[in-house]
Amino acid sequence: MKNIDKNVIYLGWVSFFTDMASNMITTLLPIFVIYVLHEGVDKLGIIIAISTFISYAFRILFGYLSDKYQIVKPFVVSGYFISAVSKPLLAFSTTFTSVALLRGVERMGKAVRSASKDSLISSYVKNNSHGKTFGFHKMMDISGELSGALIIFLIFMFISKDEHSIRTIFELTIIPGLIATFIALFFVKDAPKKKKKESGVLNAVDYKLLPILIIYFIFVFFIMSDQFFILKAKTDGYALSTIPLFVMLLTAIQSLSSYYSGYLSDKIGVIRTLQLAFVFGLLSVSLMDVELWAAFTSLGLFTIFSLNAVRSYISAYASSKGFVFGVFYGGVAISTALGALAIGYIWQLYGFESAMLFSEAGMSLMFLILLLKKA
């Protein structure tokens, strides 16, 4: 860890507390929508789609503004604050439309900060250790998610597991959210100012990164969201108190493998690491009808290996880093949104097996295309 700057460590703790709060929401959201609000799987797909799609333009916009006007830390702090105050309001939701609206606001907070945060991390990379730096940060991020799932498990195990408990958990997210905002505001240094130059737009160097990004975006469109995995656990008959254990497994796998995945990306290259990640992605969906514990494990490995590989790729090679990170997150947002809509409707109208085949076919095609890329 000697290659990790203290500002990256502070940002790691910011992400730790933020994702603790986020996972307290996302772990229970499918259960809340379908079994508390009594909405269908298609409505869950709409919520996932809106909450990701609404952040699409903002991710690119704020990445552009961050590069052009060298505004980094203010966007980071503002984004974390928006997320912190919007999450607890879900406790008062009574319809899927209010859930979708609040999730959209929360995701907008993420959009405001995402590109600037990664640009800030990139500015404090030591010794060209891009993979290790982003791997460390993601490890802290995922450790926070694991803590959020553990909190839910303990509440369900020792207090109660009903609608009131779910709404109380939503309210409690205000605590870690504000802690994260405090650390970002008072401990994280702003990015060093750069010489004035044309920025905020893609140039010839940045365009060379697009093929890999586009392949990743399309793969993400076809892979099922973790919230569909959670719903599958519930429909398979697992008890409500068991659901957090699946999420804890998912996040523990990511936390334990994050730093190594960054190291691997530095050692063997982004393309090979991404190919390995795609294999994990394919396995995750294929195992959903065979062994759900293994499916969650594979999904965790796909998520962490692919994210760390692509983020380190941008950090190492992009010229307008803030804007390219914005394009990356925007592409992931719109791909996830459209994919959630498609999979949600296919599942609702034709059943889980059809949704799984749709997902597997698309991912297999993108994996074959990536195999043709030079490592």
N, C-alpha and C positions, 0 to 999 in steps of 0.2 A: 504493500500500500504506500510505499515511500514515494511513488511517482504520482500520487494524487494530491492536488493542491487543496489547501484548507477551504477555499471557496466552494470547490466541488463537494467537499465533505459537508459543509453547511447546507448546500443545495440538496444533498442527499437526505439530510434530516428534514428539510422542507417537504421533499417528496414523500418521505416516510410518513409524516403526520397527515399530509393531504390524502395519500392513498389508503391510509387507515380509515379515514372518513369515507372515501369513495367506495371502498369495498364493503363497508357497512351498508351502503346503499345498493350496489350492484348485486351483492349476494342475495338480497331479499326482494329485489325489484320484480323478477318474474313471478315469485310467489304472491307478492302484494297485488300485482296487476290481475292475475288470473284467479287466485283463490280468495282475495279480500275484496277487490273491486269487481270480480266476476266478469272479466273481459276475456276475449278469445286470444288465441295465439297470433292471429293476424294483427290484433291491436298491439300486442307486445312488439311485433315486428315494426309497426308504425312508430311506436315510441322510440325504439332503437334507431330507426331510420331518421326521425326528426331530430333526435338529440345529437346525432353525429352530423347530419347534413347541415343543420343550422350553423355549425361552426366552420363549414367549408370556406366560405368567402372570407371570414374573419381571420382564419389561420394564415391565408395568403396575404391578406391586407396588412395584418400586423407584422408579419415577417418582412414585407416590403417597407413598411414605415420604420421598422427597427433598423434595417440596413441603411435606408436613405437618410434618416435623421439621427442615427446612432442613439436611438432610445432603446435601452435594454432593461435595466433594473426596474424602471417605473412600470413597464408592461408586465414584468414578472410578478411584482408585488400586487399590482391591480388585478391580474388574472387570478392569483391565489385568493385574494379577498372576495372577489365575485363568487368563486366556487364555495368558499367557506360559509357565506351567508345564505346562499341559495339552497344548499343541500337540506338543511333542517326543515325548510318549508314543505318538503314532501310529506311530512307528518300530518299535514292538514288537507292533503289531496283526497278528493272523493270521486273523481272521474279520471279516465285515461287521458283526456285532453289536458287536464291540469298537470298530470304527471309529465306528459310530453313537453308542456311549456316550461316547467321548472327544470327538467333535464336539459332542455335546450339552453336555458339561461346558464346553467352550471357548465355545460360544454362550451358556451361562449367564453366563460372565464378561462377555461383550458386553452381555447383558441388564442386569446389575448396573450397568454404567457408562453405557449409551447415553443414557437420558433425562437423567441428571445431567450428562453431558458437554455435551449440547446446551443444557441450561439454563444451564450455566456459560458457554458461548460467548455465549449470548444476553445474559447479564448484563454482558458486556464489549463489546457492540456500540456503536460510536461513530456519532454523527450519523444515527441511524436507517438505517444502511447494512447492513440485515439480509442482503440478498442477497449483497453483496460480501463480508461477513464469513464467511458460511457457504460462499460460493464459494471463498474463500481456503483455509479449513480443508479443504474437500473436495479442493482441488488438492493440498495436502500429503499428504492421505490416499491419493489415487490415485498420486501420485509414488512413495510407498512401495510400492504394488502393482507399479508398473513396475520398481522396483529388485529386488523379489522375483523377478519373471519373468526379469529380466536375469541374476541369480545362477544360476537354473536353466539358462538357455541356455548360460552360460559353463561350468558344470559338465559339461553334456552334450556341449558342443563340444570341450573340452580334457581332460576326465578320462574319464568313461564314462557310459553311459546304460543301466543295468540296475537290477535290484531293489535291489542294495546301494546304489547311488547315490541312489535314491529314498528309501530309509530313512535314509541319511545326511543328506539334505536336510531331512527331517523333524526329525532331531536338532538340526541347526544353527539351527532357529527359536528356540531358547532364548536365543540371543545378542541379536537385535534386540528380542525380547520383554522381556527384563530391562532393556535400555537404555530402552525406552519407560516402563516402570514407574518407573525411577529419575528420569527427567525429570518425570513426573507428580507424584512424591512430593516432590521438592526444589525444583522451579522454578515450578510452577503454583500461583497463589494461589487460595484458596477463594473462593466467590461471596460478595459482600457480604450481610450479614444484612438481612432485610426485616422490616418491622413485622409483629407477630403478627396473623394473620388466618385466616379459614377457608380452608383450601387442601387440595389433594389430591383435590378432587372437581370434576366438570364443572359449570359454571354456564351461565347463559343465553348469555353471550358465547362460551363454548367450544362449545356445541351448534351454533352457526352455522357452525362449521368442519367439522362432520361430513359434509355432503354431498360436499364435495371429497375428503375423506379416504376415504370409502367408494368413490367412483368409482375412486380410485387403487388401493385395495386389490383391487378386482375385476379391474382391468387387470393388476395384478401377478400375480394368480392365473393368468391366461391366458398371460402371456409366458413363454417358456422361460428357465430358469436358464442362466447362463454355463457351467455344468458340462455341460449338454446340448450347448451349442455346441462345447465342447472334445471331447466324445464324437463329435459329427458330423465334426469334423476328423479324428479317428482312424479312424472308419469309412470316410471318403472316401479313406483311404490315405496321409495325410500322415505323415511320419516323426516319431518321438518327439521328435527334436531340433528339429523345426519347431513343435511345439505351443506352446512358450514364446513364439515370435514372434507367434502370434495373441493371446496374453494381453498381450504387450508393446504390440501395436497397440491393443487394447481399453483398456488403462490409459493409454497415451500420449494417446489421443483425449480421455479423461476429464480428464486432468491439464491438457492444453492449453486445453480449453474450459470448465473449471470456473469460473474467475473471471469469464469473460465471461457464462456462463449466470446467475451470480448478479447481475451488472450488468443483464442483460436482464430478469430477474425484477423488479428494482427499477424499471426503465424502462417496461416495457409491461404489467406485472402478472402475477400468478401464473397466472391462467386461460389467457391466451394462451401463456405459456411452457410450461404443461403440455400444451396442445393440440399445440404443436410437438413436445414430447417424445413424445407418443403416436404421432405420425407416424413418428418415428424407431423407436419400438418395433415398429410394424407392419412397417416396412421390414426390420428386423433378422431377423424370422422368415421373411418372404417371400423374402429373399435367400439363405437358408441352402442352398437347392437350386440357386442360380444362381451366386453368387460369394461364397464364405465370408469372404474378406477384407473385402468391403463389409458383410457381415452383422455381423461383429464391430465394425466402425466404427459402424454404426447402433446396435448394442446399447450401445456406450459412450456415444453421444450421448443415447440415451434415459435411461440410468441417471443421468448427471450432471445433465441438464436437469431431470428430474423430481424427484430428491432435493433439489437445491438450491432448487427452487421451493417444494416442500411444507415443507421445514424453515424457510425464510425466512417463509413464510405463517404457520406456527405461532409463530415468534419474534415476528412483528409484531403478531399479533392474539389470541393465547391469553392467558387470565388465569392459569390454573394450568399454567404452561408445562411443568414437570417431568412432571406427570401426562398432559398432552396429548401430549408427546413420547413418553411411555410407551405411550399408546394407539396412537400412530402406528407405533412400532416393533413393538408387539404385533400390530397389524393386518397389517403387512408380513410379520411372521414366520408368522402362521397362513395368510395367503394364499399365501405362497411354499411353505409346507409342503404344503398341500392341492393346490396346482397341480403341485408336483413329483411327488406321488403319482399324480395323474391322468395327467399327461403321460408319466411313466415307465411306467405300466401300458399306456396306449394304444400307446406306441412298442413295448413288448415284445410285445404281443398282436397288433397290427394294422399295425405298421410305422411308419416315420418320416413318411410322407406323411399318414397319418391324424392323427398327433400335430400336425403342422404345420397342417392344416386346422382342427383343434379350437382351436388357439392363435389363428389368424388370425380365426376367426369371433367368438370372445369379445372380442378386442381391438377389432375393428371396431365391435361394438355399444357398448362403453364410450366409444370415440372419438366416436361419433355423439351419445351422451348428453352428453358434455362440451361438444360444439359448441353445445348448447342453453343452456349456462350463460353468464351475462353476464360479459364481461371486466372 
